[in-house]
Amino acid sequence: MLQGIRKLFGGRSAEHVTTELVPGAVSTGPLVRLEGVTKTFVVDRVETRALSSVDLAVERGEFVAVNGPSGSGKSTLLSIVGLLDTPSAGTYHLNGFDVAGLGAKSRAALRNREVGFIFQSFNLIGDLTVRENVELPLTYQGMSATDRRERVDATLARFELAEIAGRYPSALSGGHQQRVGVARAVVGAPRLLLADEPTGNLSSRQAEAVIEMLQELHRGGATILLVSHDPRWRGVAGRAVELFDGSVVAS
């Protein structure tokens, strides 16, 4: 698990992530823009097309839900938008940058700076405390210990986690684990939040709390791209995008 999270945030140390130059931020145009994005997987010489010529723009401050049946390409789309995978064809601009030309280190640094991830399975590191889990993205950003402490304290207080900051994930309920996951996703002030079935493993009451948290983040200006089968999100997101067989069929 720890190796996978390190890969998500970009490497083994903050130096590994930040040694390669990443372009500075821009502030015009859509935050996310995909044009003609196609993704093809080849396994044992069998070619499977997960996405086919997808065009999608997400404006700054939008809350967009991506819907569709299993196998429609939702997870693949989220992986490409989150810079965890690359398209086989087409272009992807994140915050104005064509990410296709970036090297692996720059992609990792851009991902850690621009994107926050909220997972269905929480993806907390079991041998790290709540505080240490939330602090992890800031460590890979190379932030000083003093600044990390201040940022983490403020985030823990915001999500009402200060009292359990020293606990380990195994001692937490599913609702509290997801709350920690949301705190970790936003502690680095990313421009884009990607939520992959964030209420899928939660009770109804816990799910409502997560929905309220994301609504509050959206009201505060966060841009959110959400994948979920939970019908309660339909009244929350400002726009829905429907995928079917790897293509956008409605928006």
C-alpha positions as CSV (number, residue, x, y, z in Angstrom):
1,M,0.0,0.0,0.0
2,L,2.7,2.5,1.0
3,Q,4.6,1.9,-2.3
4,G,1.4,2.6,-4.2
5,I,0.7,5.8,-2.4
6,R,4.3,6.9,-2.9
7,K,3.8,6.3,-6.6
8,L,0.6,8.4,-6.5
9,F,2.4,11.3,-4.9
10,G,5.4,11.0,-7.1
11,G,8.3,9.0,-5.7
12,R,10.4,8.2,-2.7
13,S,11.1,11.7,-1.4
14,A,10.1,15.3,-1.9
15,E,13.4,15.8,-3.8
16,H,12.5,13.1,-6.3
17,V,9.3,14.9,-7.1
18,T,10.6,18.5,-7.3
19,T,13.9,18.2,-9.1
20,E,12.4,18.4,-12.6
21,L,11.0,21.8,-13.6
22,V,7.2,22.0,-13.8
23,P,5.7,25.1,-15.7
24,G,4.1,27.8,-13.6
25,A,0.3,28.0,-13.2
26,V,-2.0,29.7,-15.7
27,S,-5.5,31.0,-15.0
28,T,-7.4,31.1,-18.2
29,G,-9.6,28.6,-20.0
30,P,-11.1,25.4,-18.7
31,L,-9.2,23.7,-15.9
32,V,-9.6,20.3,-17.6
33,R,-9.8,20.0,-21.4
34,L,-9.7,16.6,-23.2
35,E,-10.0,16.5,-27.0
36,G,-10.3,13.3,-29.0
37,V,-9.0,11.3,-26.1
38,T,-8.8,7.6,-26.8
39,K,-7.3,4.8,-24.6
40,T,-6.6,1.4,-25.9
41,F,-5.3,-1.5,-23.8
42,V,-3.6,-4.6,-25.4
43,V,-3.4,-7.8,-23.3
44,D,-2.2,-11.0,-24.9
45,R,-2.5,-9.4,-28.3
46,V,-6.2,-8.6,-27.7
47,E,-7.0,-4.9,-28.1
48,T,-9.6,-3.3,-25.9
49,R,-10.7,0.3,-26.4
50,A,-11.7,1.8,-23.0
51,L,-12.2,5.4,-24.3
52,S,-13.1,6.5,-27.8
53,S,-12.6,10.1,-29.0
54,V,-13.7,11.7,-25.7
55,D,-14.2,15.5,-25.7
56,L,-14.6,17.0,-22.2
57,A,-14.1,20.4,-20.7
58,V,-14.5,21.1,-16.9
59,E,-14.6,24.8,-16.0
60,R,-13.0,26.1,-12.9
61,G,-15.4,25.8,-10.0
62,E,-17.6,23.2,-11.7
63,F,-19.0,20.1,-10.0
64,V,-19.3,17.4,-12.6
65,A,-20.6,13.9,-12.1
66,V,-19.5,11.2,-14.6
67,N,-22.1,8.5,-14.9
68,G,-22.4,5.2,-16.8
69,P,-22.6,1.5,-16.4
70,S,-19.7,-0.7,-15.4
71,G,-17.2,-1.0,-18.2
72,S,-18.2,2.3,-19.7
73,G,-14.7,3.9,-19.2
74,K,-15.3,6.0,-16.1
75,S,-12.3,4.8,-14.1
76,T,-10.0,5.1,-17.2
77,L,-11.2,8.6,-17.7
78,L,-10.5,9.5,-14.1
79,S,-7.0,7.9,-14.3
80,I,-6.1,10.0,-17.3
81,V,-7.5,13.3,-15.8
82,G,-5.6,12.5,-12.6
83,L,-2.3,12.0,-14.6
84,L,-2.1,8.3,-13.4
85,D,-2.4,7.2,-17.0
86,T,-1.8,8.6,-20.5
87,P,-4.1,8.6,-23.6
88,S,-3.3,6.5,-26.6
89,A,-4.5,9.3,-28.8
90,G,-5.9,12.8,-28.3
91,T,-4.8,15.8,-26.2
92,Y,-5.2,16.6,-22.5
93,H,-4.6,20.1,-21.0
94,L,-4.7,20.5,-17.2
95,N,-4.7,24.1,-16.1
96,G,-3.6,25.2,-19.5
97,F,-0.7,22.8,-20.0
98,D,-0.5,20.0,-22.6
99,V,0.6,17.3,-20.2
100,A,1.6,14.9,-23.0
101,G,5.1,16.5,-23.3
102,L,5.9,16.3,-19.6
103,G,8.4,13.7,-18.2
104,A,7.5,11.3,-15.5
105,K,8.9,13.5,-12.7
106,S,7.1,16.6,-14.0
107,R,3.8,14.7,-14.3
108,A,4.2,13.5,-10.7
109,A,4.9,17.0,-9.5
110,L,2.0,18.5,-11.4
111,R,-0.3,15.8,-10.2
112,N,0.7,16.4,-6.6
113,R,0.3,20.1,-6.9
114,E,-2.9,20.3,-9.0
115,V,-4.9,17.2,-8.1
116,G,-6.4,15.7,-5.0
117,F,-7.8,12.1,-4.9
118,I,-10.6,10.7,-2.9
119,F,-11.0,6.9,-3.2
120,Q,-13.8,4.5,-2.5
121,S,-11.4,2.2,-0.4
122,F,-9.9,5.2,1.4
123,N,-6.3,4.2,0.6
124,L,-5.0,5.3,4.0
125,I,-1.6,4.0,5.1
126,G,-2.2,1.6,8.0
127,D,1.1,2.3,9.9
128,L,0.7,6.0,9.7
129,T,-1.5,8.0,12.1
130,V,-4.3,10.3,10.9
131,R,-2.0,13.3,11.1
132,E,0.8,11.5,9.2
133,N,-1.7,10.4,6.5
134,V,-3.0,13.9,6.0
135,E,0.6,15.3,6.0
136,L,1.9,13.0,3.4
137,P,1.1,15.1,0.2
138,L,2.8,18.1,1.8
139,T,5.9,16.0,2.5
140,Y,6.2,15.2,-1.2
141,Q,5.6,18.8,-2.1
142,G,8.8,19.7,-0.2
143,M,7.0,21.9,2.3
144,S,9.0,22.8,5.4
145,A,8.1,21.0,8.7
146,T,6.8,24.2,10.3
147,D,4.5,25.0,7.3
148,R,3.3,21.4,7.2
149,R,2.4,21.4,10.8
150,E,0.4,24.6,10.5
151,R,-1.4,23.4,7.3
152,V,-2.2,20.0,8.8
153,D,-3.4,21.5,12.1
154,A,-5.8,23.8,10.2
155,T,-7.0,20.9,8.0
156,L,-7.6,18.5,10.9
157,A,-9.6,21.2,12.7
158,R,-11.6,22.0,9.6
159,F,-12.7,18.4,9.2
160,E,-13.1,17.8,13.0
161,L,-10.3,15.3,13.1
162,A,-8.0,17.0,15.7
163,E,-9.1,14.7,18.5
164,I,-8.2,11.6,16.6
165,A,-5.0,12.8,15.0
166,G,-2.9,10.3,16.8
167,R,-5.0,7.3,15.9
168,Y,-4.3,4.7,13.2
169,P,-6.8,3.9,10.4
170,S,-7.6,0.5,11.8
171,A,-9.1,2.2,14.9
172,L,-11.5,4.4,12.8
173,S,-15.0,3.8,11.4
174,G,-15.5,3.9,7.6
175,G,-16.9,7.4,7.9
176,H,-13.9,8.7,9.8
177,Q,-11.5,7.0,7.4
178,Q,-13.2,8.7,4.4
179,R,-13.1,12.0,6.3
180,V,-9.4,11.6,6.7
181,G,-9.2,10.7,3.0
182,V,-10.9,14.0,2.1
183,A,-8.7,15.9,4.4
184,R,-5.6,14.4,2.8
185,A,-7.0,15.2,-0.7
186,V,-7.5,18.9,0.1
187,V,-4.5,19.7,2.4
188,G,-2.3,20.7,-0.5
189,A,-4.9,23.1,-1.9
190,P,-5.2,21.4,-5.3
191,R,-7.2,23.0,-8.1
192,L,-9.0,19.8,-8.9
193,L,-10.6,17.1,-6.7
194,L,-11.2,13.7,-8.3
195,A,-13.6,11.5,-6.3
196,D,-13.9,7.8,-7.3
197,E,-17.1,6.3,-5.7
198,P,-16.4,8.2,-2.4
199,T,-19.5,6.8,-0.7
200,G,-19.4,3.3,-2.1
201,N,-18.1,1.7,1.2
202,L,-20.1,3.8,3.6
203,S,-23.4,3.6,5.5
204,S,-26.2,5.9,4.5
205,R,-25.5,8.3,7.4
206,Q,-21.7,8.3,6.7
207,A,-22.4,8.9,3.0
208,E,-24.5,11.9,3.7
209,A,-21.7,13.4,5.8
210,V,-19.2,13.0,2.9
211,I,-21.7,14.5,0.4
212,E,-22.1,17.5,2.7
213,M,-18.3,17.8,2.9
214,L,-17.9,17.9,-0.8
215,Q,-20.7,20.3,-1.2
216,E,-19.0,22.6,1.3
217,L,-15.7,22.3,-0.6
218,H,-17.5,23.1,-3.9
219,R,-19.2,26.2,-2.4
220,G,-15.7,27.2,-1.3
221,G,-14.5,27.2,-5.0
222,A,-13.3,23.6,-5.5
223,T,-13.5,22.0,-8.9
224,I,-14.8,18.5,-8.5
225,L,-15.0,15.6,-11.0
226,L,-16.9,12.7,-9.4
227,V,-17.6,9.1,-10.5
228,S,-20.4,7.4,-8.5
229,H,-23.3,5.1,-8.9
230,D,-25.0,6.7,-5.8
231,P,-28.2,8.4,-7.0
232,R,-27.9,11.0,-4.2
233,W,-25.1,12.7,-6.1
234,R,-27.5,13.6,-9.0
235,G,-29.0,16.5,-7.0
236,V,-25.5,17.7,-5.9
237,A,-23.4,18.0,-9.0
238,G,-24.0,20.9,-11.3
239,R,-23.6,18.8,-14.5
240,A,-23.6,15.2,-15.4
241,V,-21.6,13.5,-18.2
242,E,-22.8,10.1,-19.4
243,L,-20.4,7.5,-20.7
244,F,-21.3,4.4,-22.6
245,D,-18.8,2.0,-24.2
246,G,-16.0,4.6,-23.8
247,S,-17.8,7.5,-25.5
248,V,-19.6,10.5,-24.1
249,V,-23.3,10.1,-25.0
250,A,-24.7,13.0,-23.1
251,S,-23.6,16.0,-21.1
